[in-house]
Amino acid sequence: MSEKRSEVNIDEKKLNQMKLGIILAERKNLKTREKSNDEMVETIRKIIENEIKKNY
């Protein structure tokens, strides 16, 4: 079986902003324990969605 591979272009600036936002949210939650695991998943999802919508 042959697999088809498609190329994906990744915007490094958006990727770095997403990583920074996720790390900061995780770091804050480690200190405060404010959000549950499910809430953190939703927070991370929102960070990714918001960053994708931005135009640089």
C-alpha positions in Angstrom: 0.0 0.0 0.0 1.3 3.4 -0.9 0.6 6.3 1.3 -0.2 9.8 -0.1 1.6 12.5 1.7 0.5 16.1 1.5 2.8 19.0 2.4 1.7 21.4 5.1 3.1 24.9 5.2 3.5 26.0 8.8 3.8 29.7 9.7 6.6 29.7 12.2 5.5 33.0 13.7 2.0 31.7 14.5 3.5 28.4 15.7 5.8 30.2 18.1 3.0 32.5 19.4 0.8 29.4 20.0 3.6 27.6 21.9 4.2 30.7 24.0 0.6 31.1 24.8 0.2 27.5 25.8 3.3 27.4 27.9 2.2 30.6 29.8 -1.3 29.2 30.4 0.2 25.9 31.6 2.7 27.6 33.9 -0.1 29.8 35.4 -2.3 26.8 36.0 0.5 24.9 37.6 0.8 27.6 40.2 -2.9 28.3 40.8 -4.6 25.0 39.9 -7.4 27.2 38.8 -8.5 25.1 35.9 -9.3 21.4 35.5 -7.7 19.2 32.8 -10.8 19.6 30.6 -10.7 23.4 31.1 -7.0 23.5 30.1 -7.8 21.5 27.0 -10.4 24.1 26.1 -8.0 27.0 26.9 -5.4 25.5 24.6 -7.9 24.9 21.9 -8.9 28.6 22.1 -5.3 29.7 22.0 -4.8 27.7 18.8 -8.0 28.9 17.2 -7.3 32.5 18.0 -3.8 32.4 16.6 -5.0 30.8 13.4 -7.5 33.6 12.8 -4.9 36.3 13.2 -3.3 37.8 10.1 0.3 38.9 10.3 
